[in-house]
Amino acid sequence: MSGPAVRIAVDPAKVRRMLGSPELSWLVERIRNRLERGEPVDGTVTLVGATVAQRRAAARLLGRNVARGALLNVPLRDVAEELWRAAAAPSLVAAVEVIGGPVRDLAAERADDLQRWHDALAAARSSPLAAEAWYGEWLKSVSRDGTVGRLIRQGRSEVIAQSAAVLEQLSDDGAALAVTEASHGPGGSAAVVLSSLAASVTGDERALADGLLASLVLRGLAAREGVQVPEGRDAEQALWNAAGVVTDDLASQVLVLNMRAGGEPLGRWLTEAAEAGQPFRVTLRQLAAAPLLPWALDIYVCSSSTVLREAADRFGTDCPALVCTEGEPSLACTRLVQAASSSGSAVHWHGDFSWAGLRGTAMAVRRLGARPWLMAAADYQQALAAGATEPLQGAAERSPWDPRLAELMRTTGRAISEECVADRLLDELSAARV
């Protein structure tokens, strides 16, 4: 740039007259892009296929004719000099900021984003769970799929640390942190109440009722359990139950028949109901209040109260110990069966031939050591032949104890409710009577 080193101020009106026309918008954009990337602005920019209007605008800006041809070349040093000569702007930076606002420093922004990224993950990475393989995979997953970046952009990066804190409290060492007085007692196993867990981590009792925090925690629990990320309320509730979390320790119940047991007072109540051959409802609160020692050598689990009711009517006090999940197993159901399994009872598990039924059975096999009861591919084929099927609903599940079962169900696309095989279950219970 020739001439004395004279300092000039920005004249927005002049800048707009020189660079503000639509025909020069491409030039301003190219200059801005270079500045934002931290590149030199003393080279030449080229426009391919320039229109006549664009060539004329460039000629007016530079004060000379521009070469004809397929390319329009504009030296940026000449643009800066013309702005200075016209006392419009002291630099290209000042000029483009008049046209389109402040020039961003993309390198600095990337550095800030990276720092925010590290800050958002710092607490989660320093968690005591960091040594667990499932936890590492969960953290990688939420980092790769854009979840972390989205939370940072929304100004909600604390959700990452909160989700890690919830998972810590649901680990073997941390579960007691979110337990309410109503959920445990002397010798009983603790049950985490969802609202208390949410409040202990976030200060908001409803923080885990729904939303992104709950979604992240459930993804972590699915990774820990080695199951699919739950889809739908029932699957989510099943995973919360597997982690020992309930919304209400009184609402979490299980229906039983002829479950004789030791332990006061629940064991006595169960034994009295069994001596009368009457079904009995047990709440999670009751199970957590005192130790329970089921006495039966074999415990049978069904999913339909119709089966349990018919068994009570047909066999009365002679019916083998029977537990009914009434659909998705509640935490009360899981705790009762767990107590039976721990005391040496063999657990025989049956559910609907549905994706939910497979999910519940797989969970029982994995966590409770249960034995699938009439839940093989051959049993499904036999039930199919009897008719009374309905369309399968929800996401497909696996049947690790008999992979062919899930394959057959995917092929047929048909579900079979437990009521449709009730007679066969009752025959098995009759044969098991002592």
Stockholm file with secondary structure:
# STOCKHOLM 1.0

chainA/1-434         MSGPAVRIAVDPAKVRRMLGSPELSWLVERIRNRLERGEPVDGTVTLVGATVAQRRAAARLLGRNVARGALLNVPLRDVAEELWRAAAAPSLVAAVEVIGGPVRDLAAERADDLQRWHDALAAARSSPLAAEAWYGEWLKSVSRDGTVGRLIRQGRSEVIAQSAAVLEQLSDDGAALAVTEASHGPGGSAAVVLSSLAASVTGDERALADGLLASLVLRGLAAREGVQVPEGRDAEQALWNAAGVVTDDLASQVLVLNMRAGGEPLGRWLTEAAEAGQPFRVTLRQLAAAPLLPWALDIYVCSSSTVLREAADRFGTDCPALVCTEGEPSLACTRLVQAASSSGSAVHWHGDFSWAGLRGTAMAVRRLGARPWLMAAADYQQALAAGATEPLQGAAERSPWDPRLAELMRTTGRAISEECVADRLLDELSAARV
#=GR chainA/1-434 SS CCSCCCCCCCCHHHHHHHHCSGGGHHHHHHHHHHHHTTCCSSSEEEEETCCHHHHHHHHHHHTSCCCCSSEEEEEHHHHHHHHHHTTSCSSHHHHHHHHHSCCCCHHHHHHHHHHHHHHHHHHHHTSGGGGSHHHHHHHHHHHHTSHHHHHHHTTCTHHHHHHHHHHHHTSTTTGGGGBCGGGCCTTCCCCEEHHHHHHHHHSCTTTTTSSHHHHHHHHHHHHHHTCCCCCSHHHHHHHHHHTTEESCTTTCEEEEESCCEESTTHHHHHHHHHHTTCCEEEEHHHHHHSCCEECCSEEEEESCHHHHHHHHHHHGGGSCCEEECCSSCCHHHHHHHHHHHHTTCEEEECCCBSHHHHHHHHHHHHHHCCEESSCSHHHHHHHHHTCCCEECCSSCCCCTTCHHHHHHHHHHCEEBCGGGGHHHHHHHHHHTCC
#=GC SS_cons         CCSCCCCCCCCHHHHHHHHCSGGGHHHHHHHHHHHHTTCCSSSEEEEETCCHHHHHHHHHHHTSCCCCSSEEEEEHHHHHHHHHHTTSCSSHHHHHHHHHSCCCCHHHHHHHHHHHHHHHHHHHHTSGGGGSHHHHHHHHHHHHTSHHHHHHHTTCTHHHHHHHHHHHHTSTTTGGGGBCGGGCCTTCCCCEEHHHHHHHHHSCTTTTTSSHHHHHHHHHHHHHHTCCCCCSHHHHHHHHHHTTEESCTTTCEEEEESCCEESTTHHHHHHHHHHTTCCEEEEHHHHHHSCCEECCSEEEEESCHHHHHHHHHHHGGGSCCEEECCSSCCHHHHHHHHHHHHTTCEEEECCCBSHHHHHHHHHHHHHHCCEESSCSHHHHHHHHHTCCCEECCSSCCCCTTCHHHHHHHHHHCEEBCGGGGHHHHHHHHHHTCC
//
